[in-house]
Amino acid sequence: MQHLPPVLTPTSASMDDLCDELSRLADTITDVTDWPSESLRLCGQRGVYRWFLPEDLGGYGWSASDQIRGYLRLSQADLTTTFVITQYMGAVRRIAASRNTAVIESWLEKLASGQQFSTVGISHLTTSRRHLTRPVLRAEHTADGYILDGLAPWVTGAPHADLYIVGATLPNSQQVLLAVPSSLAGIQAGPGHELVALSASCTDQVSFDSVHVHQSMLLNGPGENVLKSATGIRTGGLQTSTLAIGLGQAAVHFLSSEASNRHDLQAAANELQQEVDALTQRLLNASEGETDCDTSEIRTAANRLALRSTQAALTAAKGAGFVKGHPVGRWCREALFFLVWSCPQPIAQAHLCELAFDTHS
């Protein structure tokens, strides 16, 4: 096997090479049958999964801002694979933050190297299905662990995971966070929903039918809010904004390239590039803990940028961009993802108001 140099900084030549390869592969992963195994393998070889771990756990100890810069580069090259990685690293980071030595010793190095894949099933504890009277995923405490019943409704890479990190609710309304091997009896993962975009992420529900999970696999809890009480996870709230800005960067780069030969596009390309640069700086400031950065405002602006820039790129590409297989058409579909994925009600409401009321009339 050819030795590949690890990506040790967000701006290194090895990062450029990796992103070029991911961009090449991106057009080949469009359906649920196109799980990006090759792209994920390349990222594992280049050490991408070690960006998010401290050095004492086998990682590179990247700063929060460098992690954001890395995600920006990856999402500009291939949004589907980068989205999968955010969920993968969400699982890895929660294992590391738990300080559960049994799970860390058994799983963390295999996950950090890319030998095995893990993902999270926690949306039902945050924005998805919280309105239901009966929790969708329930846990019963037993003498040696927990019994899980119900389902995790939105799990990325559901049929491909070796390990699920799931949140469940006890009868007393407290929550637990558990590491659940996919090999346990009673687990059934869907093959992946056919989505408007990112279908190759194989996002689907995972059902649990009296699944026994040993006490040694408990990562956090029991407690009132096991996701917020976990330590060491700081930038997760900015990840979706980062991916939206990365997608916007790809569209603006295309527009700028077209503008080099078409003077009618230069004004729009310059304006959007300035917007990308300013928003990226706000994102980096927020990742570094600047207190006057409103993450909700950044998310709203990132969503707006993704929609406007991809549509501008489609306008520039003309009919060619509307032909299946052109990256601009894929980017336009992918921009819609940010209107529904992990989109809190205030942000959704802001978009509805923008669409309903023409502020330029």
C-alpha positions in Angstrom: 0.0 0.0 0.0 1.3 3.4 -0.9 2.2 5.5 2.1 0.2 8.7 2.3 1.4 11.7 4.4 -1.0 12.7 7.1 -2.8 16.0 7.1 -1.1 17.9 9.9 -2.4 21.4 9.1 -5.5 22.7 7.3 -3.4 24.4 4.6 -0.8 21.7 3.9 -0.1 20.2 0.5 -1.4 16.9 1.8 -4.7 18.6 2.6 -4.8 19.9 -1.0 -4.2 16.4 -2.4 -6.9 14.9 -0.2 -9.4 17.5 -1.1 -8.7 17.1 -4.8 -9.3 13.3 -4.5 -12.5 13.8 -2.4 -13.8 16.3 -5.0 -13.1 13.8 -7.8 -15.1 11.1 -5.9 -17.9 13.4 -4.9 -19.8 13.0 -8.2 -19.8 9.2 -7.8 -21.8 9.2 -4.5 -25.4 10.2 -5.1 -27.6 7.3 -4.0 -28.0 5.1 -0.9 -26.1 2.4 -2.6 -23.1 4.8 -3.0 -21.8 4.7 0.6 -18.5 6.8 0.5 -16.3 4.0 1.7 -13.3 5.0 -0.4 -13.5 8.7 0.6 -13.8 7.7 4.3 -10.8 5.3 3.8 -8.7 8.1 2.4 -9.6 10.4 5.3 -8.6 7.6 7.7 -5.3 7.1 6.0 -4.6 10.9 6.0 -5.3 11.1 9.8 -8.4 13.2 9.5 -10.1 11.4 12.4 -7.2 12.3 14.7 -7.8 16.0 14.3 -10.5 15.9 16.9 -8.7 13.9 19.6 -6.1 15.1 22.2 -2.6 13.8 21.9 -2.9 11.6 25.0 -5.7 9.6 23.2 -3.8 9.2 19.9 -4.9 12.4 18.2 -3.2 15.5 16.8 -4.8 17.9 19.3 -6.0 20.4 16.7 -7.4 23.6 18.1 -11.1 24.4 17.7 -10.4 26.9 15.0 -8.2 24.5 13.1 -10.9 21.9 13.2 -13.3 24.4 11.7 -10.7 25.2 9.0 -10.4 21.5 8.3 -14.1 21.0 8.0 -14.3 24.0 5.7 -11.8 22.5 3.3 -13.5 19.1 3.3 -17.0 20.3 2.9 -15.9 22.5 -0.1 -14.6 19.3 -1.7 -17.4 16.8 -0.8 -20.3 17.7 1.4 -21.7 14.2 1.7 -18.5 12.6 3.1 -17.9 15.6 5.4 -21.4 15.4 6.8 -20.8 11.7 7.5 -17.5 12.6 9.2 -19.2 15.1 11.5 -21.5 12.4 12.8 -18.6 9.9 13.0 -16.5 12.4 15.0 -19.5 13.3 17.1 -19.4 9.6 18.3 -15.6 9.6 18.7 -15.5 12.8 20.7 -18.3 11.6 23.0 -16.3 8.4 23.7 -13.2 10.4 24.4 -15.1 12.9 26.7 -16.7 10.1 28.7 -13.4 8.9 30.1 -14.9 5.4 30.1 -11.6 3.5 29.9 -13.2 0.2 28.9 -14.8 1.8 25.8 -11.8 3.9 25.0 -9.4 1.0 25.1 -11.7 -1.3 23.1 -12.9 1.2 20.4 -11.1 4.5 20.2 -8.0 3.6 18.2 -10.0 1.5 15.8 -12.3 4.4 15.1 -9.5 7.0 15.0 -7.6 5.0 12.4 -10.7 4.4 10.3 -10.7 0.6 10.7 -14.2 0.8 12.2 -17.1 3.3 11.9 -19.3 4.8 14.6 -22.1 7.3 14.4 -24.6 9.0 16.7 -28.3 8.5 17.4 -29.1 11.5 19.6 -31.3 13.9 17.6 -34.4 12.7 19.5 -32.9 14.2 22.6 -32.5 17.6 21.0 -34.6 18.8 18.0 -36.3 15.7 16.7 -39.5 14.2 18.2 -39.1 15.9 21.6 -42.7 16.9 21.4 -43.9 13.2 21.8 -45.3 12.2 25.2 -43.5 8.8 25.1 -39.8 8.9 24.4 -39.0 7.2 21.1 -35.9 5.4 22.6 -36.4 4.1 26.1 -34.0 2.5 28.6 -34.7 0.2 31.5 -32.0 -0.2 34.2 -31.1 -3.8 35.0 -28.7 -5.4 37.4 -25.8 -5.3 34.9 -26.8 -2.6 32.4 -29.7 -1.3 30.4 -32.4 -2.7 28.1 -33.1 -0.5 25.0 -36.5 -0.3 23.3 -37.7 2.0 20.5 -35.8 3.7 17.8 -33.2 6.4 17.0 -35.0 8.2 14.1 -32.1 10.0 12.3 -28.8 8.1 12.2 -26.2 8.8 9.6 -24.5 5.8 8.2 -27.0 3.7 10.0 -26.5 0.4 8.1 -22.7 0.7 8.1 -21.9 1.4 11.8 -19.9 -0.9 14.0 -20.9 1.2 17.0 -23.8 3.5 17.8 -23.6 6.2 20.4 -27.2 6.6 21.4 -29.2 8.6 24.0 -32.2 7.0 25.7 -34.7 8.0 28.4 -35.4 6.2 31.6 -38.9 5.9 33.2 -38.0 8.7 35.6 -37.2 11.0 32.6 -33.5 10.9 33.2 -31.3 10.1 30.3 -28.3 7.9 29.5 -25.7 7.9 26.8 -24.6 4.5 25.7 -22.1 3.0 23.3 -24.0 0.2 21.6 -22.2 -2.3 19.3 -24.2 -2.9 16.1 -23.7 -6.7 16.5 -26.0 -6.9 19.6 -29.2 -8.9 19.2 -32.3 -6.9 18.6 -30.8 -4.1 16.5 -32.2 -3.3 13.0 -30.9 -0.5 10.8 -32.7 0.9 7.8 -30.7 1.0 4.5 -30.9 4.8 4.2 -33.6 7.2 3.0 -33.6 8.5 -0.6 -33.2 12.2 0.1 -33.2 15.3 -2.1 -29.5 15.4 -1.5 -26.9 13.5 0.5 -28.6 10.2 0.0 -25.2 8.4 0.1 -24.9 9.4 3.8 -27.3 6.5 4.3 -29.3 8.3 7.0 -32.1 6.2 8.4 -33.7 5.0 11.7 -32.2 2.3 13.9 -34.6 0.2 15.9 -33.9 -1.5 19.2 -35.9 -4.4 20.4 -35.0 -5.4 23.9 -31.4 -4.8 23.3 -29.2 -5.5 26.3 -26.3 -3.1 26.8 -23.8 -3.9 29.5 -23.1 -1.3 32.2 -19.5 -1.0 31.0 -20.8 0.7 27.9 -22.4 3.7 29.7 -20.7 6.9 28.6 -22.8 9.5 30.5 -25.7 9.7 32.9 -28.1 8.9 34.3 -28.9 12.6 34.3 -31.3 15.3 33.1 -29.4 16.3 30.0 -26.6 13.9 29.1 -25.7 15.8 25.9 -25.1 19.2 27.5 -23.4 17.7 30.6 -20.7 16.0 28.6 -17.4 17.8 28.8 -14.8 18.4 26.0 -17.3 19.0 23.2 -17.3 22.6 22.3 -17.6 23.2 18.6 -20.6 21.0 17.7 -23.0 23.9 17.5 -20.9 25.5 14.7 -20.5 22.3 12.6 -23.6 22.8 10.5 -22.8 26.4 9.8 -19.3 25.3 8.8 -20.6 22.8 6.3 -23.0 25.4 4.8 -20.1 27.9 4.4 -17.9 25.3 2.9 -20.6 24.5 0.3 -20.9 28.3 -0.3 -17.1 28.4 -0.9 -17.4 25.7 -3.5 -20.1 27.6 -5.4 -18.3 31.0 -5.2 -15.1 29.4 -6.4 -16.9 28.1 -9.4 -18.5 31.5 -10.0 -15.1 33.3 -9.7 -13.6 30.9 -12.2 -16.4 31.6 -14.7 -16.0 35.3 -14.0 -12.4 35.2 -15.2 -13.7 34.9 -18.7 -17.1 36.6 -18.3 -17.0 40.2 -17.2 -20.8 40.2 -16.5 -20.2 37.8 -13.6 -17.4 39.7 -11.8 -19.5 41.9 -9.6 -21.6 39.1 -8.3 -18.5 36.9 -7.8 -16.6 39.6 -5.9 -19.6 40.4 -3.7 -20.2 36.8 -2.7 -16.5 36.2 -2.1 -16.4 39.2 0.3 -19.5 37.7 2.1 -17.8 34.3 2.4 -14.6 35.8 3.8 -16.5 37.9 6.4 -18.7 35.0 7.5 -15.7 32.6 7.7 -14.0 35.1 10.0 -17.1 35.3 12.2 -17.2 31.5 12.4 -13.5 31.3 13.4 -14.0 33.9 16.0 -16.9 32.0 17.5 -14.9 28.8 17.5 -12.2 30.5 19.5 -14.7 31.6 22.1 -15.4 35.2 21.2 -18.4 36.1 23.4 -20.1 38.6 21.1 -20.5 36.1 18.3 -24.1 34.9 18.0 -24.1 31.3 16.7 -27.7 31.6 15.7 -27.0 34.6 13.5 -24.0 32.8 12.0 -26.2 29.8 11.2 -28.9 32.0 9.6 -26.2 33.8 7.5 -24.6 30.5 6.5 -27.9 29.0 5.3 -28.5 32.2 3.3 -25.1 32.1 1.8 -25.4 28.4 0.8 -28.7 29.1 -1.0 -27.7 32.3 -2.7 -24.3 31.2 -3.8 -25.3 27.9 -5.3 -28.2 29.5 -7.2 -25.8 32.1 -8.5 -23.4 29.3 -9.6 -26.4 27.6 -11.4 -27.3 30.9 -13.1 -23.7 31.2 -14.3 -23.5 27.6 -15.5 -26.8 28.0 -17.5 -28.3 24.9 -18.9 -25.2 22.8 -18.4 -25.6 23.2 -14.7 -29.2 21.8 -14.9 -28.0 18.5 -16.5 -27.7 15.6 -14.0 -24.0 15.0 -13.1 -22.9 18.7 -13.1 -21.6 19.6 -9.7 -23.6 22.9 -9.6 -26.9 21.1 -9.7 -25.8 18.9 -6.9 -24.7 21.9 -4.9 -28.1 23.5 -5.3 -29.8 20.4 -3.9 -27.3 20.1 -1.1 -28.0 23.7 -0.1 -31.6 22.7 0.8 -30.2 20.3 3.4 -29.5 23.2 5.7 -33.1 24.3 5.8 -34.1 21.0 7.6 -31.0 19.4 9.2 -30.6 20.5 12.9 -32.4 23.7 12.1 -33.8 25.3 15.3 -37.2 26.9 15.1 -36.0 30.6 15.4 -33.7 30.0 12.4 -36.4 28.3 10.4 -38.7 31.2 11.3 -36.2 33.7 10.1 -36.0 32.0 6.7 -39.8 31.8 6.4 -40.0 35.6 7.1 -37.3 36.3 4.4 -39.2 34.2 1.9 -42.6 35.6 2.7 -41.7 39.3 2.9 -39.8 40.9 0.0 -37.6 43.5 1.8 -36.6 45.0 -1.6 -40.1 45.9 -2.7 
